């Protein structure tokens, strides 16, 4: 978790679009299933938006 927080802190000043959400849990399917689809949508949205 510290590595993710450090990366966010380094990327934040460059004014790029950054989405950070910290969740309680581990790396099992029950923790990932809720945010996986939304995360992929957020990640790929700019690719589809540019085509319009």
C-alpha positions, 0 to 999 in steps of 0.5 A: 500500500505504501508503494501505491501511496508514494506513486500517487504522491509523485504523479499528483503534481504533474496535473495528469488525470489520476484516479485513486481509491483506497479500499480495505481488502486483499487481492482475492476475487471478492475484493476486486469484483466490485471495482474491476469493471468500473476501473476498466471503464475508467481506464479505457474511457479516453480511448473511446471518447477520442473516437467520437 
